Amino acid sequence: MVNYNEYSIPLKMKLLYALSAVAVVFAISYMFYRSVIISIIISPLGIFYLKYKRKQIIHKRKRELNLQFKDLLISLSSSLSAGKPLEKSFVGALSDLYVLYPSDDAYIVQESKIIINKLSLNVSIEDAISDFADRSDIDDIKNFSDVIIICKRTGGNLIEAIKNSSRIISEKIEMKQEIETLLSSRKFEQKILNIMPIAMIFVLSITATEYIKPVFTTVTGRISVTLCLILLISAYLISNKIMNIKL
């Protein structure tokens, strides 16, 4: 069973990401310092990209699972409205999910099969979904699990509660998608702005070599370049933080 908060990058991909990051850091540092020695000293910092890439992959997996979970909720809500019990609704939902996601590689298909298998082994629906919520660590799935647990324990109207929570969670997920669509152009602009200073240094190095030469050869110039790099990295981190809107 997948723990969506953990991910181990395969060795082959780890080497590819590490070498690519080291090469990029070497190229950028050489562009700013014009020193092979300094670039070799700085380039191992590219190894830290593996940690960032791992977080990126984890975020992507959880985002995909969250979007797929909306389709599961829609199918469950339809089955419950037709009078099926919750346990049987998951079996029907799996068939619906196979229409949307024909491959077993889809996370929500895998999770639905795990829940169905647990139910066939007499594991309670609360425990099966609670385990799914804990492994996913996604607020929407946790909220759905809480609704089921509370209704089962208090004897509430499970069908109405699930239908209402399904509608609210689906609307929340759709709102997230709308926000991401609105931010997509801004994220593209962010990438362009992050690349522009490096592109300007590259262009000036080719078209105005003598003009920009003191920046790379004097102590004052290298201090200025170092400050510029620190500001560029800070701007990248801050802009990423601004763009990361959580609901």
C-alpha positions as CSV (number, residue, x, y, z in Angstrom):
1,M,0.0,0.0,0.0
2,V,1.3,3.4,-1.0
3,N,2.2,6.0,1.6
4,Y,1.7,9.2,-0.3
5,N,4.0,11.2,2.1
6,E,7.0,9.1,1.1
7,Y,8.7,8.5,-2.2
8,S,12.0,6.9,-3.0
9,I,13.4,8.1,-6.4
10,P,14.8,5.1,-8.4
11,L,18.6,5.0,-8.6
12,K,18.7,5.6,-12.4
13,M,16.4,8.7,-12.1
14,K,18.3,9.9,-9.0
15,L,21.6,9.9,-11.0
16,L,19.9,11.6,-14.0
17,Y,18.4,14.4,-11.8
18,A,21.6,14.8,-9.8
19,L,23.8,15.1,-12.9
20,S,21.4,17.4,-14.7
21,A,21.2,19.7,-11.6
22,V,25.0,19.7,-11.1
23,A,25.4,20.6,-14.8
24,V,22.9,23.5,-14.6
25,V,24.5,24.9,-11.4
26,F,28.0,24.6,-13.0
27,A,26.8,26.4,-16.1
28,I,25.1,29.2,-14.2
29,S,27.9,29.7,-11.7
30,Y,30.4,29.8,-14.6
31,M,28.3,32.4,-16.4
32,F,28.3,34.6,-13.3
33,Y,31.9,34.0,-12.1
34,R,33.8,33.0,-15.2
35,S,35.9,30.6,-13.1
36,V,36.1,26.9,-13.6
37,I,37.4,26.4,-10.1
38,I,34.6,28.4,-8.4
39,S,32.0,26.6,-10.6
40,I,33.4,23.2,-9.6
41,I,33.2,24.2,-6.0
42,I,29.6,25.4,-6.3
43,S,28.2,22.7,-8.6
44,P,27.8,20.0,-6.0
45,L,25.0,22.1,-4.5
46,G,22.9,20.7,-7.4
47,I,22.6,17.5,-5.3
48,F,20.1,19.4,-3.1
49,Y,17.8,19.4,-6.1
50,L,17.0,15.7,-5.3
51,K,15.2,16.8,-2.1
52,Y,13.2,19.4,-4.0
53,K,12.4,16.9,-6.8
54,R,11.2,14.4,-4.3
55,K,8.8,16.9,-2.7
56,Q,7.6,17.9,-6.2
57,I,6.8,14.3,-7.1
58,I,5.0,13.7,-3.7
59,H,3.0,16.9,-4.3
60,K,2.1,15.8,-7.8
61,R,1.0,12.3,-6.7
62,K,-1.2,13.8,-4.0
63,R,-2.7,16.3,-6.4
64,E,-3.6,13.6,-8.9
65,L,-5.1,11.5,-6.1
66,N,-7.1,14.4,-4.9
67,L,-8.5,15.1,-8.4
68,Q,-9.3,11.4,-8.9
69,F,-11.0,11.2,-5.5
70,K,-13.6,13.7,-6.8
71,D,-14.6,11.1,-9.4
72,L,-14.9,8.4,-6.7
73,L,-17.2,10.7,-4.7
74,I,-19.4,11.4,-7.6
75,S,-19.8,7.7,-8.3
76,L,-20.4,6.9,-4.6
77,S,-23.0,9.6,-4.3
78,S,-24.9,8.2,-7.4
79,S,-24.8,4.7,-6.0
80,L,-26.1,5.8,-2.6
81,S,-28.9,7.8,-4.2
82,A,-29.9,4.5,-6.0
83,G,-30.3,2.9,-2.6
84,K,-27.1,0.8,-2.5
85,P,-25.3,0.4,0.8
86,L,-21.9,2.1,1.1
87,E,-20.0,-1.2,0.9
88,K,-21.6,-2.2,-2.3
89,S,-21.3,1.4,-3.6
90,F,-17.5,1.0,-3.7
91,V,-17.8,-2.0,-6.0
92,G,-20.0,0.0,-8.4
93,A,-17.6,2.9,-8.1
94,L,-14.7,0.8,-9.2
95,S,-16.4,-0.1,-12.4
96,D,-17.1,3.6,-13.1
97,L,-13.5,4.5,-12.3
98,Y,-12.3,1.9,-14.8
99,V,-14.2,3.9,-17.5
100,L,-12.3,7.1,-16.6
101,Y,-9.0,5.4,-15.7
102,P,-8.6,2.2,-17.8
103,S,-5.2,1.4,-16.3
104,D,-4.6,-0.1,-12.9
105,D,-1.8,2.5,-12.4
106,A,-4.4,5.2,-11.5
107,Y,-4.0,5.8,-7.7
108,I,-7.8,6.0,-7.1
109,V,-8.3,2.6,-8.8
110,Q,-5.6,1.0,-6.7
111,E,-7.1,2.5,-3.5
112,S,-10.6,1.5,-4.4
113,K,-9.4,-2.1,-4.9
114,I,-7.6,-2.1,-1.6
115,I,-10.8,-0.9,0.2
116,I,-12.9,-3.6,-1.5
117,N,-10.4,-6.3,-0.6
118,K,-10.4,-5.1,3.0
119,L,-14.2,-5.2,3.1
120,S,-14.1,-8.8,1.7
121,L,-11.8,-9.7,4.7
122,N,-14.4,-8.3,7.1
123,V,-12.5,-5.1,7.8
124,S,-15.0,-2.3,8.7
125,I,-15.6,0.4,6.2
126,E,-14.5,3.0,8.8
127,D,-11.1,1.3,9.3
128,A,-10.6,0.8,5.5
129,I,-11.3,4.4,4.6
130,S,-9.4,5.7,7.7
131,D,-6.3,3.9,6.6
132,F,-6.7,5.4,3.1
133,A,-7.0,8.9,4.7
134,D,-4.0,8.4,6.9
135,R,-1.8,7.2,4.0
136,S,-2.9,9.9,1.7
137,D,-2.6,12.8,4.2
138,I,-5.1,14.8,2.1
139,D,-7.6,17.0,4.0
140,D,-10.5,16.2,1.7
141,I,-10.1,12.4,2.1
142,K,-9.6,12.9,5.9
143,N,-12.8,14.9,6.1
144,F,-14.7,12.2,4.2
145,S,-13.3,9.6,6.5
146,D,-14.4,11.6,9.6
147,V,-17.9,11.9,8.2
148,I,-18.2,8.1,7.8
149,I,-16.7,7.4,11.3
150,I,-19.0,9.9,13.1
151,C,-22.1,8.7,11.3
152,K,-21.3,5.1,12.0
153,R,-20.7,5.8,15.7
154,T,-23.6,8.1,16.3
155,G,-26.1,6.4,14.1
156,G,-26.6,9.5,11.9
157,N,-28.1,9.5,8.4
158,L,-25.0,8.1,6.6
159,I,-26.4,8.4,3.1
160,E,-27.4,12.1,3.4
161,A,-24.2,12.9,5.2
162,I,-22.0,11.3,2.6
163,K,-24.0,12.9,-0.3
164,N,-23.6,16.3,1.3
165,S,-19.9,15.9,2.2
166,S,-19.3,14.6,-1.4
167,R,-20.9,17.6,-2.9
168,I,-19.0,20.0,-0.6
169,I,-15.6,18.3,-1.2
170,S,-16.2,18.1,-5.0
171,E,-17.0,21.8,-5.0
172,K,-13.8,22.5,-3.1
173,I,-11.7,20.4,-5.5
174,E,-13.3,22.2,-8.4
175,M,-12.4,25.5,-6.8
176,K,-8.8,24.4,-6.5
177,Q,-8.7,23.5,-10.2
178,E,-10.1,27.0,-11.1
179,I,-7.5,28.7,-8.9
180,E,-4.7,26.6,-10.5
181,T,-6.1,27.6,-14.0
182,L,-6.1,31.3,-13.1
183,L,-2.5,31.0,-11.7
184,S,-1.1,29.1,-14.7
185,S,-0.3,32.2,-16.7
186,R,1.2,33.9,-13.6
187,K,3.4,30.8,-13.0
188,F,4.6,31.1,-16.6
189,E,5.4,34.8,-16.0
190,Q,7.2,33.8,-12.8
191,K,9.5,31.4,-14.7
192,I,10.2,34.0,-17.4
193,L,11.1,36.6,-14.7
194,N,13.4,34.1,-13.0
195,I,15.2,33.3,-16.2
196,M,15.5,36.9,-17.5
197,P,18.5,38.1,-15.4
198,I,20.5,35.0,-16.4
199,A,19.5,35.5,-20.0
200,M,20.6,39.2,-19.8
201,I,24.0,38.2,-18.4
202,F,24.4,35.7,-21.2
203,V,23.5,38.3,-23.9
204,L,25.7,41.0,-22.4
205,S,28.6,38.5,-22.2
206,I,28.3,38.0,-26.0
207,T,27.4,41.5,-27.2
208,A,29.2,43.7,-24.7
209,T,32.2,41.7,-23.5
210,E,34.5,44.6,-22.6
211,Y,31.7,46.5,-20.9
212,I,30.7,43.6,-18.5
213,K,34.3,42.2,-18.0
214,P,34.9,44.1,-14.7
215,V,32.0,42.3,-13.1
216,F,33.9,39.0,-13.5
217,T,37.4,40.1,-12.9
218,T,37.3,42.5,-9.9
219,V,36.6,41.8,-6.3
220,T,33.7,44.4,-6.2
221,G,32.2,42.8,-9.3
222,R,32.2,39.3,-7.9
223,I,30.7,40.5,-4.6
224,S,28.0,42.2,-6.6
225,V,27.4,39.0,-8.6
226,T,27.2,37.0,-5.4
227,L,24.6,39.4,-4.0
228,C,22.6,39.2,-7.3
229,L,22.6,35.4,-7.1
230,I,21.4,35.5,-3.5
231,L,18.6,37.9,-4.5
232,L,17.6,35.7,-7.5
233,I,17.4,32.6,-5.4
234,S,15.4,34.5,-2.7
235,A,13.1,35.8,-5.4
236,Y,12.5,32.3,-6.7
237,L,11.7,30.9,-3.3
238,I,9.4,33.8,-2.4
239,S,7.5,33.7,-5.7
240,N,7.0,29.9,-5.3
241,K,5.7,30.5,-1.8
242,I,3.2,33.1,-3.1
243,M,2.0,30.9,-5.9
244,N,1.5,27.9,-3.5
245,I,-2.1,28.7,-2.5
246,K,-3.6,26.1,-0.1
247,L,-7.4,25.7,0.4
